[in-house]
Amino acid sequence: MRLANFLLVALLGVLATATPLFAAEGSGPYVGIGAGIGMGLAIIGIGVGIGIVGYAALGGIARQPEQAGAIQGAMFILAGLIEGAGIIALVLCLALVFL
């Protein structure tokens, strides 16, 4: 199970770093297709990342209900970081289309 989790996180990391590269491929009328693929991968990465953070936070709260406040605070910080990275990827894809 740990190997599967590690491989999933590694795959998501590769996809997140490759998103602007997908958007940059092609020239002329095909630039929009690469940017669309890159933006789709960024959105999928955001959804999976926030899902994993929420799953882990709920599991932690279920095990230690007295620490719910601290766990929720850390969860919101991590969710914000994931959203920020995803929005940066989306902006880079859009910048490659219009610049």
Beta strands, then each sheet from edge to edge (+ up, - down):
end
